[in-house]
Amino acid sequence: MKPLTVALMAADVVGALLVPTLAARLLNGGTAAMSFHTMTVTALQMLAASLVAGCCAIGAGYCCSVLAARVAKDMRDAIYIKSLDLSVYSWLLTLVFLMFVCVNLGITKILAGKNLEVAAARQEAVGHLTGAVEEYYQGRDVIKASNREDGSAERVRGLTEQVRSVAQKADFLTNCINSIIRMFNRFSQAIVALLGGGMMLQGTMSIGVLQAFFQYMNQVGEPITEASFMINSTQSALASAERTFAMLDEPEETPDPAHPNVVEEPVRGRVEFRHVRFGYVPGKPLMKDVDFVAEPGRKVAIVGTTGAGKTTLINLLMRFYDVDTGSITLDGVDTRTMSRHGLRREFGMVLQDTWLFGGTVAENIAYGKPGATREQIIAAAKAAHADFFIRTLPKGYDTVLDNEANDLSVGQRQLLTIARVFLADPAMLIFDEATSSVDTRTEQAIANAMNALMADRTSFVIAHRLSTIRDADLILYMEHGDIVEHGTHERLLEQAVAYAKLYDSQFA
């Protein structure tokens, strides 16, 4: 390789020198005195010399690059082979370096734990701040009416200062790790240089070995520094992920059966609770023995004091929770053997807290039945006694509502949800305190819509106003999770026990 490289370089030089010589001969001879043939030959010679010189230059460059690569490879191999004996000749330097590596790893572990703690505190502080701001925004009218603007602003400032403080600590810990690790790396290099210099003076180590040792220190130390920085940088993400993992670790709903049972169409709506026992906390039952039958097309009212278990009964009926023992059947089919989707599509719910999303009035009504026509939507609104006020809106059924529907009254929002259920046309209905937040006149309008909707449907009504459930076919009075009385309104008044006392307290 070396002779070839020298030859190519020499040919390149000769070619480069030959071209000016030929050009000088061409000019000195004069174009008039030279024949065309001579001029052509000389020009071709110049072209050939340039071509040969260029090719030789390319070849020489290639040979030089190959030679340089081989030299570099040989040097790396030699350094590596030499470094294999490094621990034999300089075990003290190796021990010093490993000691500082252990120190760096220990510092990384300590700071990572501290960073995770501070990052978790920051997430918690941000959560408190976000919750407070959202809470104060939703209750801004009450805050103004109570003259508590200064107090709420002061609390927000305090929470903001807390977020700033913990965020500053977290950022400091994240950013200082590199500096600390590099500082200890410099300490290790200084000690190695001091010890290595002493060994060189004593003749027990050459400068080449010391130089190789420093190279390997840098190659090992730099990744440790970067890894330490990355580990600490991920602590904030881990702190955020802890809450996500906590949610993911929550027990999920029991899976639906692989081959779920289906209630035969048309659904009659016969619901039976058979000795149902249930508790939110294992070992602490809320319901001990709930047993009743709701016949098809009947209106079942559920009453009782706060915390008696009324909403829990509905949650079990909808399979938001599964019973501990006993069973709930729909037309003779155990609801646990049905898919949740198949069960819930048979129910329509109207709750105390209405939910409307950002969209048009028509889109909100059609939420339970995607693809409904405009005629079907209008018919459902008329059946729910909502058409009259919808047409007074700026764009009627095309009026866009925000997610809070602040431009509608509570009663109007409730009528829209009833229209939504009318359109879905379920086999059974659930009303949960549907008229508790409206005035008497609006209550009557909602009651008329509810009565039209409940016709020939099995209905479950949770109510605090007993005037709305006098005509119920079955009234269940609950206390402490169990049914303590059941019957019609007249029968329960005749018994003069718990229901009668509650009724008298409202109408005495």
C-alpha positions in Angstrom: 0.0 0.0 0.0 2.8 2.5 0.8 4.7 2.1 -2.5 1.5 2.4 -4.5 0.6 5.5 -2.6 4.0 7.1 -3.2 3.8 6.2 -6.9 0.4 7.7 -7.3 1.4 10.9 -5.5 4.5 11.1 -7.8 2.4 10.6 -10.9 0.1 13.3 -9.7 3.0 15.7 -9.3 4.5 14.8 -12.7 1.1 15.3 -14.4 0.6 18.6 -12.7 4.0 19.8 -13.9 3.6 18.5 -17.4 0.5 20.5 -18.2 2.1 23.9 -17.8 5.1 22.7 -19.9 2.9 21.7 -22.8 1.0 25.0 -22.6 4.3 26.9 -22.7 5.5 25.0 -25.8 2.2 25.7 -27.5 2.4 29.4 -26.8 6.1 29.8 -27.6 5.8 28.1 -30.9 3.1 30.5 -32.0 -0.2 29.5 -33.5 0.8 30.7 -37.0 4.0 28.7 -37.2 2.4 25.4 -35.9 0.2 23.2 -38.1 -3.3 22.3 -37.0 -2.2 18.7 -36.5 0.6 19.8 -34.1 -1.8 22.0 -32.1 -4.3 19.2 -31.8 -1.7 16.7 -30.6 -0.4 19.2 -28.0 -3.9 19.9 -26.7 -4.7 16.2 -26.4 -1.4 15.7 -24.6 -2.4 18.4 -22.1 -5.8 16.8 -21.7 -4.3 13.4 -21.1 -1.8 14.8 -18.6 -4.6 16.5 -16.7 -6.7 13.3 -16.7 -3.8 11.1 -15.5 -2.9 13.6 -12.8 -6.5 13.8 -11.6 -6.9 10.0 -11.4 -3.6 9.7 -9.6 -4.7 12.3 -7.1 -8.0 10.5 -6.4 -6.1 7.2 -6.1 -3.5 8.7 -3.7 -6.3 10.2 -1.6 -8.0 6.9 -1.3 -4.8 5.1 -0.4 -4.1 7.8 2.2 -7.6 7.4 3.8 -7.2 3.7 3.9 -3.7 4.1 5.5 -5.0 6.5 8.0 -7.9 4.2 9.0 -5.6 1.3 9.4 -3.2 3.4 11.6 -6.2 4.5 13.7 -7.4 0.9 14.0 -4.0 -0.3 15.0 -3.7 2.5 17.6 -7.1 1.6 19.1 -6.2 -2.1 19.2 -2.9 -1.3 20.9 -4.5 1.0 23.4 -7.1 -1.6 24.2 -4.6 -4.4 24.6 -2.5 -2.2 26.7 -5.5 -1.2 28.9 -6.2 -4.9 29.6 -3.1 -4.8 31.8 -4.1 -1.5 33.4 -5.7 -3.0 36.5 -2.5 -5.1 37.0 -0.2 -2.2 36.8 -2.4 0.5 38.4 -4.9 -1.2 40.8 -4.8 1.8 43.0 -6.0 4.2 40.3 -8.7 1.7 39.3 -9.8 1.5 43.0 -9.9 5.3 43.2 -12.0 5.6 40.1 -14.4 2.9 41.1 -14.8 4.6 44.5 -15.9 7.8 42.8 -18.3 5.9 40.5 -20.0 4.4 43.6 -20.2 7.9 45.1 -21.8 9.2 41.9 -24.3 6.4 41.8 -25.1 6.9 45.5 -25.7 10.7 44.9 -27.9 9.9 41.9 -30.0 7.5 44.0 -30.4 10.0 46.9 -31.2 12.9 44.6 -33.6 10.8 42.5 -35.6 9.8 45.6 -35.7 13.5 46.8 -36.6 14.6 43.3 -39.5 12.1 43.2 -40.7 13.3 46.6 -40.6 17.0 45.5 -42.2 16.2 42.1 -45.0 14.5 43.9 -45.5 17.5 46.1 -45.5 19.7 43.1 -48.2 17.6 41.4 -50.3 17.7 44.6 -49.9 21.5 44.9 -50.9 22.0 41.3 -53.9 19.7 41.9 -55.0 21.8 44.9 -54.5 25.0 43.0 -56.5 23.7 40.0 -59.3 22.4 42.2 -59.5 25.7 44.1 -59.6 27.8 40.9 -62.3 25.6 39.4 -64.3 25.6 42.7 -64.1 29.4 43.0 -65.1 29.9 39.3 -68.1 27.7 39.7 -69.1 29.4 42.9 -68.2 32.9 41.8 -71.8 34.2 42.3 -71.9 32.9 45.9 -68.5 34.3 46.6 -69.6 37.8 45.4 -72.8 37.6 47.3 -71.0 36.7 50.5 -68.3 39.4 50.0 -65.6 36.7 50.1 -63.6 37.9 47.1 -60.6 38.9 49.2 -60.5 35.6 51.1 -60.7 33.5 47.9 -58.1 35.6 46.2 -55.8 35.2 49.2 -56.2 31.5 49.2 -55.4 31.3 45.5 -52.3 33.4 46.1 -51.2 31.1 48.9 -51.7 28.0 46.7 -49.8 29.7 43.8 -46.9 30.5 46.1 -46.9 26.9 47.3 -46.7 25.7 43.6 -43.9 28.2 42.9 -41.9 27.0 46.0 -42.1 23.3 45.2 -41.6 23.8 41.5 -38.4 25.8 42.3 -37.1 22.9 44.4 -37.9 20.4 41.8 -36.2 22.3 39.0 -33.2 23.0 41.2 -32.7 19.3 42.0 -33.1 18.4 38.3 -30.6 20.9 37.1 -28.0 20.6 39.8 -27.4 16.8 39.3 -25.1 17.3 36.3 -23.0 19.9 38.1 -22.6 17.6 41.2 -21.7 14.5 39.2 -19.2 16.5 37.0 -17.7 18.0 40.1 -17.0 14.5 41.6 -15.6 13.4 38.2 -13.1 16.3 38.4 -12.2 15.3 41.9 -11.5 11.7 40.7 -9.5 13.0 37.8 -7.4 15.2 40.1 -6.6 12.4 42.5 -5.8 10.0 39.6 -3.5 12.6 38.1 -1.8 13.1 41.4 -1.3 9.4 42.1 -0.4 8.7 38.4 2.2 11.4 38.4 3.8 9.9 41.5 3.9 6.5 39.8 5.5 8.0 36.7 8.2 9.6 38.9 8.8 6.3 40.5 8.9 4.6 37.1 6.0 2.2 37.8 3.8 3.7 35.1 4.3 5.2 31.7 2.7 8.3 30.4 0.9 6.2 27.7 -0.8 4.1 30.3 -1.9 7.1 32.3 -3.2 8.8 29.2 -5.2 5.6 28.4 -6.6 5.5 31.9 -7.8 9.1 31.6 -9.5 8.3 28.3 -11.4 5.4 29.8 -12.3 7.5 32.8 -14.0 10.0 30.4 -15.7 7.2 28.4 -17.2 5.7 31.6 -17.8 8.9 33.5 -19.7 10.8 30.8 -22.5 8.1 30.4 -22.9 8.0 34.1 -23.4 11.8 34.2 -25.9 11.6 31.4 -27.7 8.7 33.0 -27.9 10.5 36.3 -29.4 13.5 34.6 -32.0 11.4 32.7 -32.9 9.5 35.8 -33.6 12.7 37.7 -35.4 14.3 34.7 -37.9 11.4 34.7 -38.9 11.8 38.3 -41.5 14.4 37.5 -43.0 12.1 34.9 -43.0 9.3 37.4 -44.7 11.5 40.0 -47.4 12.2 37.5 -47.7 8.6 36.5 -48.2 7.5 40.1 -51.8 8.8 40.1 -52.4 7.2 36.7 -51.0 3.9 38.0 -53.2 4.2 41.1 -56.3 4.6 38.9 -55.2 1.7 36.6 -54.7 -0.5 39.7 -58.3 0.1 40.8 -60.4 -3.0 40.5 -62.3 -3.0 37.2 -65.8 -4.1 36.6 -66.3 -7.8 36.4 -66.2 -8.8 32.7 -69.4 -9.5 30.9 -70.2 -13.2 30.1 -68.6 -14.5 26.9 -72.1 -15.5 25.7 -74.5 -13.1 27.5 -78.2 -13.8 27.8 -80.7 -11.6 26.1 -84.2 -10.7 27.2 -86.8 -11.7 24.6 -88.4 -8.9 22.7 -90.6 -7.1 23.4 -89.2 -6.5 26.9 -92.1 -6.7 29.4 -90.2 -4.9 32.2 -90.7 -7.2 35.2 -87.9 -6.6 37.7 -87.3 -8.7 40.7 -84.9 -8.3 43.6 -84.3 -11.6 45.3 -82.8 -11.4 48.7 -80.1 -8.9 47.6 -77.2 -8.3 49.9 -74.6 -5.6 49.0 -71.9 -3.4 50.6 -69.4 -1.0 49.2 -66.8 -2.2 51.7 -66.3 -5.9 52.0 -67.6 -7.1 55.4 -69.8 -4.0 55.9 -73.1 -4.7 54.1 -75.3 -1.8 53.4 -78.2 -3.9 52.1 -78.8 -7.0 54.0 -82.0 -8.5 52.5 -83.8 -6.4 49.8 -86.6 -8.4 48.2 -89.4 -7.0 46.0 -91.0 -7.3 42.6 -91.8 -4.5 40.1 -94.5 -5.7 37.8 -94.5 -4.7 34.1 -95.9 -1.2 33.5 -96.0 -0.3 37.2 -94.7 2.8 38.9 -92.3 2.0 41.8 -91.4 4.9 44.1 -88.4 4.8 46.3 -88.4 7.1 49.3 -86.4 7.5 52.5 -84.1 9.8 54.4 -80.7 10.8 53.0 -78.3 7.9 52.9 -81.0 5.3 53.1 -79.8 3.5 50.0 -82.1 4.7 47.3 -79.5 5.6 44.8 -77.6 2.4 45.7 -80.6 0.4 44.7 -80.7 2.1 41.3 -76.9 1.5 40.9 -77.4 -2.2 41.4 -80.3 -2.3 39.0 -78.1 -0.7 36.3 -75.2 -2.9 37.2 -72.9 -0.1 38.1 -72.2 -2.5 40.9 -72.8 -6.2 41.2 -74.7 -7.7 44.2 -72.8 -9.7 46.8 -75.4 -12.3 47.2 -78.9 -12.8 45.8 -80.0 -11.8 42.3 -81.7 -9.1 40.2 -83.7 -10.4 37.3 -85.3 -8.7 34.3 -88.1 -10.7 32.8 -86.7 -13.8 34.5 -83.1 -13.3 33.3 -80.4 -12.7 35.9 -78.9 -9.3 35.0 -75.4 -10.6 35.8 -75.7 -13.0 32.9 -76.5 -10.1 30.5 -74.0 -7.7 29.0 -74.0 -4.3 30.6 -74.7 -2.6 27.3 -77.7 -4.9 26.6 -79.1 -4.2 30.1 -78.6 -0.4 30.1 -80.1 0.1 26.7 -83.5 -1.0 28.1 -83.5 1.9 30.6 -83.9 5.6 30.2 -82.6 7.8 33.1 -83.6 11.4 34.1 -81.5 12.6 36.9 -81.6 15.6 39.3 -78.3 16.9 37.8 -79.0 17.3 34.1 -76.2 16.9 31.6 -76.1 18.8 28.3 -73.1 19.0 26.1 -71.8 21.7 23.8 -73.9 21.4 20.7 -77.3 22.3 19.3 -80.6 21.6 21.0 -81.4 19.0 18.4 -78.1 17.2 18.9 -78.6 17.1 22.7 -82.1 15.6 22.3 -80.7 13.0 19.8 -77.9 12.0 22.1 -79.6 8.8 23.1 -80.5 7.9 19.5 -77.8 8.9 16.9 -79.2 9.3 13.4 -82.7 10.4 14.5 -84.5 12.5 12.0 -85.6 16.1 12.6 -89.2 15.0 12.7 -88.5 12.4 15.4 -86.6 15.0 17.5 -89.5 17.5 17.2 -92.0 14.8 18.1 -90.0 13.8 21.2 -89.8 17.5 22.2 -93.5 17.9 21.9 -94.2 14.8 23.9 -91.9 16.2 26.7 -93.7 19.6 26.6 -90.4 21.2 25.5 -91.2 22.3 22.0 -92.9 25.5 23.1 -89.8 27.0 24.7 -87.4 25.6 22.1 -89.1 27.6 19.4 -88.6 30.8 21.5 -84.8 30.3 21.4 -82.8 32.4 18.8 -82.4 29.6 16.3 -84.9 27.1 17.7 -83.6 23.5 17.5 -80.4 24.8 15.9 -79.5 27.0 18.9 -76.0 26.1 20.1 -75.7 25.4 23.9 -72.6 25.5 25.9 -71.7 22.6 28.1 -73.4 24.3 31.1 -76.4 25.5 29.2 -76.4 28.7 31.2 -79.0 30.2 28.8 -81.6 27.7 29.9 -83.4 27.4 33.2 -83.2 24.3 35.4 -86.7 23.2 34.3 -85.9 23.7 30.6 -82.8 21.6 30.9 -84.8 18.9 32.7 -87.4 18.9 29.9 -84.6 18.5 27.3 -83.4 15.4 29.1 -86.9 14.0 29.2 -87.2 14.7 25.5 -84.0 12.7 25.1 -85.5 9.7 26.9 -88.7 10.0 24.8 -86.7 9.8 21.6 -84.7 6.8 22.9 -88.0 5.0 23.7 -86.6 2.6 26.4 -88.6 -0.2 27.9 -88.1 1.0 31.5 -87.5 4.4 33.2 -85.6 5.7 36.2 -86.2 9.2 37.6 -83.8 10.3 40.3 -85.1 13.5 42.1 -86.1 14.9 38.7 -88.2 17.7 40.1 -86.4 18.6 43.4 -84.7 21.7 42.0 -87.6 23.5 40.3 -90.5 25.6 41.3 -94.1 24.3 41.6 -95.2 25.5 38.2 -92.2 23.9 36.5 -92.6 20.8 38.6 -96.1 20.4 37.2 -94.9 20.7 33.6 -92.2 18.2 34.3 -94.7 15.9 36.0 -97.0 16.0 33.0 -94.1 15.1 30.7 -93.0 12.3 33.1 -96.5 10.9 33.3 -96.7 10.8 29.5 -93.4 9.1 29.4 -94.1 6.5 32.1 -97.3 5.3 30.4 -97.2 1.5 30.0 -93.5 1.4 31.1 -92.0 0.0 34.3 -90.7 3.1 36.2 -88.6 3.6 39.2 -88.9 7.1 40.8 -86.7 8.4 43.6 -88.4 11.4 45.2 -88.2 13.6 48.3 -91.5 15.4 47.5 -94.1 12.8 48.4 -96.7 14.7 46.5 -95.2 13.4 43.2 -95.5 9.7 44.0 -99.0 9.5 45.6 -100.2 7.6 42.5 -97.3 5.0 42.6 -98.3 1.4 42.3 -95.6 0.4 44.9 -93.8 2.6 47.4 -90.6 1.3 48.9 -89.6 3.1 52.2 -85.9 2.5 52.9 -83.8 2.9 56.0 -80.1 2.0 56.4 -80.1 0.2 53.1 -83.1 -2.1 53.6 -86.8 -1.8 52.8 -88.7 -1.4 56.0 -92.1 -0.6 54.5 -93.7 -1.2 51.1 -97.2 -0.8 49.7 -99.4 1.9 48.2 -99.7 5.4 49.4 -103.0 4.8 51.2 -101.9 1.5 52.7 -98.7 3.1 54.2 -100.7 6.0 55.6 -103.0 3.5 57.3 -100.1 1.7 58.9 -99.0 5.0 60.4 -95.3 4.1 60.8 -92.2 5.6 59.1 -93.8 6.6 55.8 -96.7 8.2 57.5 -94.4 10.2 59.7 -92.5 11.5 56.7 -95.7 12.4 54.9 -97.0 14.2 57.9 -93.8 16.2 58.3 -94.3 17.5 54.8 -98.0 18.2 54.8 -98.8 18.8 58.5 
